[in-house]
């Protein structure tokens, strides 16, 4: 069974950086892209970007480009997403989701990031 | 970016009765490879999203057959043939045809 287990909640100061992990099991990490999706409180879903764990290639949404980085450590079946220069608008739940074709077929449980001074 | 517009925003549904959600895209979702990458997700309260359908109408594993999906080009529909209590959720469409991937704003389905 495919499982994605994300790191726990974080509280960050404005201007700082958060790094979230997503550990996978039940499939070979390099077989599928890993996507990241943001969900602000009470809001909808916004795609942030993806990484191809096979070669490290990344694609980011324009809104997050320059502030987001995602990479994979295939030795421990874990993907990471870092978001820097945090503001209160980055307070959200962040999901990793594994892609098959262009559908996100399995999602992590989400990681809540709260940005507060 | 492709704008995905869902309607209605909120849908009070009667148990045992059908319910239908519309999703329209600002551009055709037919990819140059001939596929249409339109997906539907269900997000129950307090849970992560779950894939229901991909490529317009392909049902993902374990999705009850009271759910169906259809459409083409720019107009797509998700239907519940008989509303059940466990179907209370927010439903999102998402397109994967053009960068960046984009989601609809969601439709909240609740019991009337």
Interface residues (C-beta under 8 A of the other chain):
Chain A: X35 X37 X44 X45 X46 X47 X59 X61 X62 X95 X97 X100 X101 X102 X103 X104 X105 X106 X107 X108 X109 X110
Chain B: X37 X39 X41 X48 X49 X50 X51 X54 X55 X60 X92 X94 X96 X97 X99 X100 X101 X102 X103 X104 X105 X106
